[in-house]
Amino acid sequence: MSRFIWRYFSLSLCLWMISMMAVGQEVRFTPDKPAQEGIISYQSSDKPSFSLRIMRDSYVYLISFNSQGASQVLFPNSYEVDNYLARGKRLNFPSKAYELSLTGLSGDYYLLLLVSQRPLEQMLSRYMQRYWLLRQVAGADPLELGIPAQELHLHISNNGITTQTTSLPQIAFGLATQTIPVQAVQAVQSTPQNSTTSTNPQNTQIRTSNSR
């Protein structure tokens, strides 16, 4: 009997490891610069770009957060309204139609990628808020969101250069459009750590080597 249980446990462990490897290959989110100790460094005059490839047809969302939790939905946007990405297709962000501007910025920022097989417009703000609230809890995983997600940690240094290098229109990175309420942050900071972690076995988290 004990031998049967051991074989069953070994098989379950192998299947779990295979599923985790498959999850890690589901999304490829790559910046134009390598990370150093988990942080990607930019100058405020840089025009950063990122590439994305997914292994299943999905809707894609890119959101930036500053160190105070103010957020901005970068993709989809007025230049790229359609955020549906077919399996295996590469998305280059930003596209050739516009640039991403860091002018005047300095400090730490987080770029969150959310991937869903269904549109998230009705739930997007909730995912954004949960991500930032989890980030305030020591030891919690901010990507414990129940859908595939990745984050990149960016550090921007303001070099004082504001000259626009091309005639392309620009999207200003870090333009806060939503702020997590201070009361919500204070509440989650005082919550015991184990009450913030989801135990749903269907939850999927994908973390890059560039995370925190």
C-alpha positions in Angstrom: 0.0 0.0 0.0 2.8 2.4 0.9 4.5 1.6 -2.4 1.4 2.5 -4.3 1.0 5.8 -2.4 4.6 6.7 -3.1 4.2 5.9 -6.8 1.1 8.0 -6.9 2.8 10.9 -5.2 5.8 10.7 -7.5 3.6 10.7 -10.6 1.6 13.7 -9.2 4.8 15.6 -8.5 6.1 15.0 -12.0 2.8 16.1 -13.6 2.9 19.3 -11.4 6.5 20.1 -12.5 5.6 19.6 -16.2 2.6 21.9 -15.8 4.7 24.5 -14.1 7.2 24.3 -17.0 4.4 24.8 -19.5 3.1 27.8 -17.6 6.6 29.4 -17.7 6.6 29.0 -21.5 3.1 30.5 -21.9 4.3 34.1 -22.1 7.5 35.7 -23.3 7.7 39.4 -22.2 11.1 40.9 -23.1 12.5 44.4 -22.6 15.0 46.1 -25.0 17.6 46.2 -22.2 18.9 43.4 -20.0 18.2 43.6 -16.3 20.8 44.0 -13.7 19.9 42.4 -10.3 16.3 42.3 -11.4 16.1 46.0 -12.4 16.1 47.5 -15.9 17.7 50.9 -16.0 16.6 53.7 -18.3 17.5 57.4 -18.8 14.6 59.8 -19.1 15.7 60.5 -22.7 15.4 56.8 -23.7 12.5 55.5 -25.8 12.0 52.0 -24.3 10.4 49.1 -26.2 9.2 45.7 -25.3 8.3 42.5 -27.1 5.6 40.0 -26.2 4.7 36.5 -27.5 2.0 34.2 -26.1 1.3 30.6 -26.6 -2.5 30.9 -26.7 -5.0 33.4 -28.2 -5.4 36.0 -25.5 -6.2 39.6 -24.7 -3.2 41.6 -23.5 -2.9 44.5 -21.1 0.1 46.5 -20.1 -0.1 48.8 -17.0 2.5 50.9 -15.4 2.8 51.7 -11.6 5.0 54.3 -9.9 6.4 53.8 -6.4 3.3 55.3 -4.9 0.9 53.0 -6.7 -0.4 55.5 -9.3 -1.2 53.5 -12.4 -1.6 54.0 -16.1 -3.0 51.6 -18.8 -0.4 51.7 -21.6 -1.9 49.1 -23.8 -4.4 49.1 -25.4 -4.4 52.8 -26.2 -5.7 55.3 -28.7 -3.0 54.2 -31.3 -3.6 50.5 -30.8 -7.2 49.8 -29.8 -7.2 46.1 -30.6 -5.4 44.2 -27.8 -6.3 40.7 -29.0 -3.1 38.7 -29.8 -3.2 35.4 -31.7 -1.2 32.4 -30.5 2.5 32.7 -31.4 2.2 36.2 -32.8 4.7 38.8 -31.6 3.6 42.1 -30.3 6.1 45.0 -30.3 5.3 47.7 -27.8 5.1 50.5 -28.7 4.4 49.9 -32.4 6.1 51.9 -35.2 3.2 54.4 -35.1 4.3 56.1 -31.8 6.9 56.2 -29.1 6.9 55.7 -25.4 8.3 58.8 -23.6 10.1 58.9 -20.3 10.8 62.6 -20.3 11.0 64.2 -16.9 10.6 60.9 -15.0 12.8 59.5 -12.3 12.5 56.7 -9.7 11.2 53.2 -9.7 8.3 51.9 -11.8 6.7 48.6 -12.4 5.3 47.4 -15.7 2.6 44.8 -15.3 1.5 42.4 -18.0 -1.9 40.7 -17.8 -3.0 38.0 -20.2 -6.6 36.7 -20.4 -8.6 34.6 -22.8 -11.5 36.9 -22.2 -11.6 40.7 -22.2 -10.9 42.2 -18.8 -12.4 45.7 -19.2 -15.0 45.1 -16.5 -12.4 43.6 -14.1 -9.2 45.4 -15.0 -9.3 47.9 -12.2 -9.8 45.1 -9.7 -6.7 43.2 -10.9 -4.7 46.4 -10.9 -5.7 47.2 -7.3 -5.1 43.7 -6.1 -1.6 43.7 -7.7 -0.6 46.9 -5.9 -2.2 45.9 -2.6 -0.3 42.6 -2.6 2.9 44.4 -3.3 2.5 46.2 0.0 2.5 43.0 2.0 5.9 41.6 3.0 6.4 38.1 1.5 3.2 38.2 -0.6 3.4 37.5 -4.3 1.9 40.5 -6.2 1.3 38.2 -9.2 -1.1 36.0 -7.3 -3.9 37.3 -9.5 -5.5 34.1 -10.8 -4.5 34.9 -14.4 -1.2 34.8 -16.2 0.9 37.8 -15.3 4.4 39.2 -15.4 6.1 42.3 -14.1 9.2 44.2 -15.0 10.9 46.5 -12.5 12.2 49.7 -14.2 14.4 52.4 -12.7 14.5 55.7 -14.5 17.2 58.4 -14.1 16.3 61.9 -15.1 19.1 63.2 -17.3 17.3 66.5 -18.1 17.1 65.9 -21.9 13.7 66.7 -23.3 14.5 66.9 -27.0 12.1 64.8 -29.1 14.2 62.8 -31.5 11.5 61.9 -34.1 8.2 63.3 -35.4 6.3 60.4 -34.1 3.5 61.0 -31.6 4.3 59.9 -28.0 2.6 58.3 -25.1 3.9 59.7 -21.8 4.9 56.8 -19.6 4.0 57.3 -15.9 1.1 59.6 -16.6 -1.0 58.5 -13.6 -4.7 57.9 -14.4 -5.7 55.9 -11.3 -4.4 55.9 -7.7 -5.0 53.1 -5.2 -6.8 54.6 -2.1 -4.6 55.2 0.9 -7.1 53.6 3.2 -7.0 50.3 1.1 -3.2 50.2 1.3 -3.2 50.8 5.0 -5.8 48.0 5.5 -3.9 45.4 3.6 -0.6 46.4 5.3 -2.2 45.5 8.6 -3.6 42.2 7.3 -1.8 39.0 8.3 0.3 37.7 5.4 -1.3 34.3 5.1 -4.8 35.8 4.5 -3.6 37.5 1.3 -2.4 34.5 -0.5 -4.8 32.6 -2.7 -5.1 28.9 -2.3 -7.0 28.3 -5.6 -5.1 25.5 -7.4 -6.3 26.8 -10.7 -4.5 30.1 -10.2 -1.6 30.7 -12.7 1.3 32.9 -12.0 4.2 33.6 -14.4 7.1 35.5 -13.0 10.0 36.7 -15.0 13.6 36.7 -13.9 13.3 40.5 -14.1 10.8 40.7 -11.2 11.5 42.4 -7.9 
